[in-house]
Amino acid sequence: EIVLTQSPGTLSLSPGERATLSCRASQSVSSNSLVWYQQKPGQAPRLLIYGASTRATGIPDRFSGSGSGTDFTLTISRLEPEDFAVYYCQQCGRSPPYTFGQGTKLEI
Amino acid sequence: EVQLLESGGGLVQPGGSLRLSCAPSGFTFSNYAMTWVRQAPGKGLEWVSAISPGGNTYYADSVKGRFTISRDHSKNMLYLQMNSLRAEDTALYYCAKVQVEMSTIRYFNYWGQGTLVTVSS
């Protein structure tokens, strides 16, 4: 089973700053399989990025994803107040399990 | 508009059973794989189970042999039968729609609001 480790656990930044969130896999993952979600308190997760770098419909272009192999990154170029949330990476390979990272909390 | 409405959660004693339901709308249910994801209170997301359009099923090791995912195309419903429940199964259970592109790109693009399962005596 592929284990995803996200870092940092908590990231404290201010609006307007740049956020860089990391997701490291225990073994190589196809870029097609790497997904990022955002979750705000009391809400269901929301799809942000799939295929490591493709933004989902309606996601602002300040969100970008990159990486390959075992190292993937979610970057938020200029933080808006509504971006403070928990972010999860997930690997959705050809066969389950579709594991999630433990999450990164982005706080003000 | 795609919607997923979960139901069936509640309080159950350890060792008990519960069946969760998910009612999808706004898309052709029979064409898509579906999945269940859970989130224990204050914790992260955990993938639980998935089912293909044709009925192939997949489970996390933590629930294998205790949970059964199923779907009924005639009723347009997704289910999760949970048996031998443990305290560690306490969580908010989400159903989600699985989107597959070019057979290799896969992601969960729509989620319900979840149904809470509490396992306690």
Interface residues (C-beta under 8 A of the other chain):
Chain A: E1 S30 N32 S33 V35 Y37 Q39 A44 P45 R46 L47 Y50 G51 A56 V86 Y88 Q90 C92 G93 R94 S95 P96 P97 Y98 T99 F100 G101 Q102 G103
Chain B: T35 V37 G44 L45 E46 W47 A50 Y58 Y59 A60 D61 Y94 Q99 E101 M102 T104 I105 R106 Y107 F108 N109 W111 G112 Q113 G114
